[in-house]
């Protein structure tokens, strides 16, 4: 069952990981008052959102103030609304805020041709203004520049807290060893 959640003036947009490095599950969480929506995502998706926000913030005045670090932690219970698929980001100049659109991952329909061009991929054609009820669950979050900067800094800490990367192949090193293709 799909739903739509909108956070016009979010209190906090954060990311977090549950589990041990190498087996962590990542989440994005939007909170406003006592309302919370949590979306499961991949580590790379959280890092990419942070990267795009940082790139956009680079062209804007430095934001003042940020929420305290403890506010950026995930709030329990973590009830996953959906798995993140496509993401869109826009900046509203008149309102001086970002709008982040999160759409549910949609598995390809059975019987569809597997030889679909990358140009036809859902992530490439994501229209944040599409109100199609069959489009799956969606979340729209509006956040100011200070909240965006806090999200970026927190996400960078969460992403880097995992397994260290191999200095030769840049793949994660497990605590019990690592097969490095460059050391062969």
Secondary structure as UniProt FT lines:
FT   STRAND          4..7
FT   TURN            8..9
FT   STRAND          12..18
FT   TURN            21..22
FT   STRAND          25..32
FT   TURN            33..34
FT   STRAND          35..41
FT   HELIX           43..57
FT   TURN            58..59
FT   HELIX           69..72
FT   STRAND          80..92
FT   TURN            93..96
FT   STRAND          97..104
FT   TURN            110..111
FT   HELIX           118..120
FT   HELIX           122..124
FT   TURN            128..129
FT   HELIX           133..135
FT   STRAND          138..144
FT   HELIX           145..160
FT   TURN            167..169
FT   TURN            175..176
FT   HELIX           181..183
//
